[in-house]
Amino acid sequence: ARVLAYADLSGIDSHGSARLPAYVGAIGGGAIAVDGEPSVHSDGGAVALVDGHDLLGHPVTTLAFEEAVSRARRYGIGWVNVRRSSQEIDSEIAIATMNKAVAMKIGPPRSARTG
């Protein structure tokens, strides 16, 4: 809810509460999982992989971003890829360095990264 509200308040209506009907439909149709938690795999020091287990993309990407920041604090840089997130993407990447953090989208050109 926090991410949707933030998108609405930031004027990014396409990624805010307007997405709720689509999310409800995807959950009802089984495309988005509702049970479980995202998990961190392939721990490689500054690099990791977050498996979203087909859960809603917001908490999955939040975990990846927090993980990248944590790794940046330890190693000076953190790079975290995401797989199996409900977002319409092939991969989310969160990169953090000691002073900056970046989220990127890699995948088909059907949705643009906002923010």
Stockholm file with secondary structure:
# STOCKHOLM 1.0

chainA/1-115         ARVLAYADLSGIDSHGSARLPAYVGAIGGGAIAVDGEPSVHSDGGAVALVDGHDLLGHPVTTLAFEEAVSRARRYGIGWVNVRRSSQEIDSEIAIATMNKAVAMKIGPPRSARTG
#=GR chainA/1-115 SS CHHHHHHHHTTCGGGTGGGHHHHHHHHHTTSSBCSSCCEEEEEETTEEEEEEEEECHHHHHHHHHHHHHHHHHHHSEEEEEEEEESSSSSEEEEEEESSCEEEEEESCTTSCCCC
#=GC SS_cons         CHHHHHHHHTTCGGGTGGGHHHHHHHHHTTSSBCSSCCEEEEEETTEEEEEEEEECHHHHHHHHHHHHHHHHHHHSEEEEEEEEESSSSSEEEEEEESSCEEEEEESCTTSCCCC
//
